[in-house]
């Protein structure tokens, strides 16, 4: 827990930003729609009750229980992955801090959306493509950096080593 404690406030701050924006939109701007950046990015609030992007295509991914379990699993994977990283290194790189903070904030926002909102209040739209919210931006940033680091450092930590670490650390 000591290794994760410094990240609690940044994660909660990003979560507060996401949820506050959604409350303001819900109370004041649900009927509004306008361009933010010409015809590239629009403000278009919409309640997404499919519970995940995949839920738009397959009903199984719209199951509340399954998506909450998936969120909890994602949080576990991020935290345990970070603990393995810290077990192997002395100092945390800035890029790893970004993955941890943005990944956890995105997962926490997603969990809050599913439990308290019954889905996500999406409000940013790339016209004729898809609609998303701030939490999706958090998860995208974390995901992109994770993939880049994973490609650049694929020999340093393997999936097999991660699974072995989790089994021993958490007595799975």
C-alpha positions in Angstrom: 0.0 0.0 0.0 2.9 2.3 0.7 4.0 2.2 -2.9 0.5 3.2 -4.1 -0.3 5.8 -1.5 1.3 8.8 -3.5 -1.1 8.1 -6.4 -4.4 8.2 -4.4 -4.8 12.0 -4.5 -4.1 12.4 -8.3 -6.4 9.4 -9.1 -9.2 10.9 -6.9 -8.6 14.4 -8.5 -9.0 13.1 -12.0 -12.1 11.1 -10.9 -13.6 14.2 -9.4 -13.0 16.2 -12.6 -14.8 13.5 -14.7 -17.7 13.1 -12.3 -18.2 16.9 -11.7 -18.3 17.6 -15.4 -20.9 14.9 -15.9 -23.1 16.3 -13.0 -22.8 19.8 -14.6 -23.8 18.5 -18.0 -26.7 16.5 -16.6 -28.1 19.5 -14.7 -27.5 22.3 -17.3 -26.5 21.1 -20.7 -28.2 17.8 -21.6 -30.2 19.4 -24.5 -27.2 21.3 -26.0 -25.2 20.3 -29.0 -22.4 22.3 -30.6 -19.0 22.1 -32.3 -16.0 22.4 -30.0 -13.3 22.1 -32.7 -14.9 22.9 -36.1 -16.5 19.7 -37.4 -13.9 17.5 -35.8 -15.1 17.4 -32.2 -18.6 18.1 -30.9 -20.3 18.4 -27.6 -23.3 16.0 -27.8 -24.3 14.6 -24.4 -25.8 11.1 -24.5 -26.4 8.5 -21.8 -24.7 5.3 -22.9 -26.5 2.4 -21.1 -24.6 -0.3 -23.0 -22.0 -0.1 -20.2 -19.0 -0.5 -22.5 -18.0 0.2 -26.1 -18.2 -3.5 -26.8 -21.8 -3.4 -25.4 -22.8 -1.5 -28.6 -22.1 -4.7 -30.5 -22.8 -7.7 -28.1 -25.4 -7.8 -25.3 -23.1 -9.9 -23.1 -20.9 -6.7 -22.7 -23.9 -4.8 -21.4 -24.3 -7.0 -18.3 -24.0 -4.8 -15.2 -22.5 -7.6 -13.2 -20.0 -8.7 -15.8 -18.8 -5.1 -16.5 -18.4 -4.3 -12.7 -16.3 -7.5 -12.4 -14.3 -6.5 -15.5 -13.6 -3.1 -13.9 -12.5 -4.6 -10.6 -10.3 -7.0 -12.6 -8.8 -4.1 -14.6 -8.0 -2.2 -11.3 -6.4 -5.4 -9.9 -4.3 -5.9 -13.1 -3.1 -2.2 -13.0 -2.2 -2.3 -9.3 -0.5 -5.7 -9.4 1.4 -4.8 -12.6 2.7 -1.7 -10.8 3.7 -3.7 -7.8 5.7 -6.1 -10.0 7.3 -3.1 -11.7 8.3 -1.7 -8.3 9.6 -5.0 -7.2 12.0 -4.9 -10.1 13.0 -1.2 -10.1 14.1 1.3 -7.5 12.5 4.4 -9.1 9.2 4.8 -10.9 9.5 6.4 -14.4 7.1 9.3 -15.1 5.5 7.3 -18.0 4.7 4.5 -15.5 3.2 7.0 -13.1 1.0 8.3 -15.9 -0.2 4.8 -16.8 -1.0 4.1 -13.1 -2.8 7.4 -12.4 -4.7 7.6 -15.7 -5.5 3.9 -15.8 -6.8 3.8 -12.2 -8.7 7.0 -12.6 -10.3 5.8 -15.8 -11.3 2.4 -14.2 -12.6 4.1 -11.1 -14.7 6.6 -13.2 -16.0 3.6 -15.2 -16.9 1.7 -12.1 -18.8 4.8 -10.7 -20.6 5.2 -14.0 -21.8 1.7 -14.0 -22.9 1.6 -10.4 -24.3 5.1 -9.9 -25.2 6.3 -13.4 -26.4 3.0 -15.0 -24.0 3.7 -17.8 -21.7 6.5 -19.0 -22.7 10.0 -19.7 -20.8 10.5 -22.9 -20.6 14.0 -24.3 -17.6 14.3 -26.7 -18.2 13.2 -30.2 -16.1 12.7 -33.3 -18.9 13.1 -35.8 -19.9 10.0 -37.7 -17.5 7.9 -35.6 -18.1 7.6 -31.9 -19.0 9.4 -28.7 -16.9 9.3 -25.5 -16.2 11.1 -22.2 -13.2 12.2 -20.1 -12.7 8.8 -18.6 -12.2 7.3 -22.0 -9.5 9.9 -22.6 -7.8 8.8 -19.4 -7.9 5.2 -20.4 -6.7 5.9 -23.9 -3.7 7.9 -22.7 -2.8 5.1 -20.2 -3.3 2.4 -22.9 -1.2 4.1 -25.5 1.7 4.7 -23.1 1.4 1.1 -21.8 1.6 -0.3 -25.3 4.6 1.8 -26.2 6.4 0.9 -23.0 5.4 -2.7 -23.5 6.9 -2.8 -27.0 10.1 -1.0 -25.9 10.6 -3.1 -22.8 9.1 -6.5 -23.7 12.1 -8.4 -22.6 12.2 -7.0 -19.1 8.8 -8.2 -17.7 6.9 -11.1 -19.3 3.3 -12.2 -18.9 4.6 -15.4 -17.4 6.6 -13.5 -14.8 3.6 -11.3 -14.0 1.4 -14.4 -13.4 4.0 -16.0 -11.2 4.4 -12.8 -9.2 0.6 -12.5 -8.7 0.3 -16.1 -7.7 3.1 -15.7 -5.1 2.2 -12.2 -3.9 -1.5 -12.7 -3.5 -1.5 -16.4 -2.8 -3.8 -17.2 -5.8 
